[in-house]
């Protein structure tokens, strides 16, 4: 036990030192400010096995020096040993380094990650049934976790895991937990618009002439579809349809493949504004600190939803205790700091700060009364987007 703990502390220190060296030449996987961000939400780019530069557990970020400010270190958690099959809906270029870090921390642990899109992994787990080799499902959104819960495939997590994040960031029944957060935002070009020209009511957008023919979205992207799913849940089908038609009448640009490209188009002046999750704006700024792009938020509506990436232990887990302990590691101080620095997401463990030009998590104003599990109802959203001509 003592030797292993000592070894873990040594690995954690070395991870930070190596990261400081590597990050000097590369500001993380998205720091270059080029290329598509499609590896995140769709998660299907993991097969290529891209290498992530960065660090775990301390140090610099694309926005300057940073220290871990809270959370529980992996060194204080139970050791992991055994074999674990991880179905990851998060792409390997984004989380592969973290998974490898946990693997290397424990000599008696073997992690077998399988990367694919979250929706395809949900279907795969359902098809495999009781014979699925999956122990843990790591998802890019709460909707996919909720879909597995609805199928009775998730197991209840221990209290010591659930208590690591505020109640709103885990399933009320304790069958999945958020590991990092993503705020819905409005990226806007600061050369074309000011913050007070961005409505704080999402339903005011179709009537805002400043956006005419110059606001864009990525309707095939899961984050946009989750946003529309939230609007359906909060406001109903009819009002959502009316909003979509209103945006199309305003000249909403719908040709973007993902929300990183939307944010790049805003920074380039191709669009005045767009719809995107918060981290795409930070990724642009990490590579282009002077880019004329800023983040605006609506208040208390579907345009301000706060979704989570998260994890669940499956009913087929061969060793549920090991699977739960692995999920706990995703909530460690080191992992939370990793999510902030490398994916620019909001850490969910209190005391670990977000990164970049963002308000704190407590300053956000997401809608009340939305159970994130409701975001699993994507089928109706896809039908609606097709019906109005967006897909």
Beta strands, then each sheet from edge to edge (+ up, - down):
strand 1: 59-61
strand 2: 64-66
strand 3: 82-88
strand 4: 109-115
strand 5: 136-139
strand 6: 177-189
strand 7: 215-216
strand 8: 273-274
strand 9: 276-277
strand 10: 293-296
strand 11: 306-313
strand 12: 346-347
sheet 1: 1+ 2-
sheet 2: 4+ 3+ 5+ 11- 6+ 9-
sheet 3: 4+ 3+ 5+ 11- 6+ 10-
sheet 4: 4+ 3+ 5+ 11- 6+ 12-
sheet 5: 7+ 8+
end
